[in-house]
């Protein structure tokens, strides 16, 4: 007689350890209502909904960045200012 196997969807399917850790960290940050002061370039490109190569080519030069060790981080306030400038330009 065949056994019945219940399949439970796994939210972590296809994610590596770093992605799972980042997601867990972001969920905790949202629970307490905290925003990061700095954001990684990959995350900044995701935030804007554009490819990383497009971000480097067209956006990065307009943003304030800092280096922490070997990593370049985008200052979140400068990203917010850029989004606001783009909204204003689109509106009028």
C-alpha positions as a Python dict, from the first residue, in 0.01 Angstrom:
ca = {
    (1, 'X'): (0, 0, 0),
    (2, 'X'): (149, 341, -96),
    (3, 'X'): (228, 583, 181),
    (4, 'X'): (73, 927, 183),
    (5, 'X'): (332, 1199, 216),
    (6, 'X'): (227, 1548, 304),
    (7, 'X'): (443, 1816, 146),
    (8, 'X'): (484, 2130, 353),
    (9, 'X'): (597, 2438, 160),
    (10, 'X'): (936, 2563, 272),
    (11, 'X'): (1000, 2937, 252),
    (12, 'X'): (1373, 2873, 258),
    (13, 'X'): (1375, 2646, -45),
    (14, 'X'): (1649, 2750, -284),
    (15, 'X'): (1808, 3001, -47),
    (16, 'X'): (2159, 2980, 79),
    (17, 'X'): (2257, 3044, 438),
    (18, 'X'): (2344, 3411, 384),
    (19, 'X'): (2008, 3482, 220),
    (20, 'X'): (1819, 3308, 502),
    (21, 'X'): (2018, 3502, 760),
    (22, 'X'): (1954, 3834, 582),
    (23, 'X'): (1582, 3760, 559),
    (24, 'X'): (1563, 3674, 928),
    (25, 'X'): (1756, 3990, 1017),
    (26, 'X'): (1525, 4205, 801),
    (27, 'X'): (1216, 4049, 959),
    (28, 'X'): (1347, 4132, 1307),
    (29, 'X'): (1431, 4487, 1200),
    (30, 'X'): (1077, 4534, 1063),
    (31, 'X'): (924, 4407, 1387),
    (32, 'X'): (1097, 4677, 1587),
    (33, 'X'): (1059, 4943, 1317),
    (34, 'X'): (1428, 5008, 1264),
    (35, 'X'): (1584, 5119, 935),
    (36, 'X'): (1950, 5067, 854),
    (37, 'X'): (2174, 5371, 819),
    (38, 'X'): (2380, 5193, 554),
    (39, 'X'): (2277, 4945, 288),
    (40, 'X'): (2484, 4717, 66),
    (41, 'X'): (2500, 4799, -304),
    (42, 'X'): (2314, 4481, -401),
    (43, 'X'): (2036, 4567, -156),
    (44, 'X'): (2022, 4927, -278),
    (45, 'X'): (1979, 4806, -636),
    (46, 'X'): (1706, 4567, -519),
    (47, 'X'): (1543, 4853, -327),
    (48, 'X'): (1522, 5055, -649),
    (49, 'X'): (1418, 4755, -855),
    (50, 'X'): (1705, 4777, -1099),
    (51, 'X'): (1994, 4551, -1194),
    (52, 'X'): (2324, 4587, -1012),
    (53, 'X'): (2504, 4677, -1336),
    (54, 'X'): (2253, 4955, -1403),
    (55, 'X'): (2296, 5076, -1046),
    (56, 'X'): (2674, 5099, -1092),
    (57, 'X'): (2647, 5266, -1432),
    (58, 'X'): (2376, 5523, -1370),
    (59, 'X'): (2299, 5564, -1001),
    (60, 'X'): (2601, 5506, -778),
    (61, 'X'): (2777, 5831, -872),
    (62, 'X'): (2475, 6030, -742),
    (63, 'X'): (2483, 5865, -398),
    (64, 'X'): (2689, 5910, -84),
    (65, 'X'): (2885, 5596, 0),
    (66, 'X'): (3122, 5485, 274),
    (67, 'X'): (3376, 5207, 289),
    (68, 'X'): (3375, 4958, 573),
    (69, 'X'): (3674, 4736, 526),
    (70, 'X'): (3653, 4621, 166),
    (71, 'X'): (3278, 4676, 134),
    (72, 'X'): (3122, 4989, -12),
    (73, 'X'): (2794, 5077, 156),
    (74, 'X'): (2531, 5329, 41),
    (75, 'X'): (2406, 5584, 295),
    (76, 'X'): (2031, 5522, 317),
    (77, 'X'): (1952, 5895, 352),
    (78, 'X'): (2119, 5966, 18),
    (79, 'X'): (1919, 5686, -143),
    (80, 'X'): (1599, 5838, -1),
    (81, 'X'): (1698, 6182, -135),
    (82, 'X'): (1760, 6034, -481),
    (83, 'X'): (1418, 5866, -484),
    (84, 'X'): (1256, 6195, -378),
    (85, 'X'): (1441, 6384, -656),
    (86, 'X'): (1326, 6127, -912),
    (87, 'X'): (967, 6160, -792),
    (88, 'X'): (981, 6538, -819),
    (89, 'X'): (1131, 6520, -1168),
    (90, 'X'): (860, 6277, -1279),
    (91, 'X'): (583, 6496, -1132),
    (92, 'X'): (680, 6815, -1301),
}
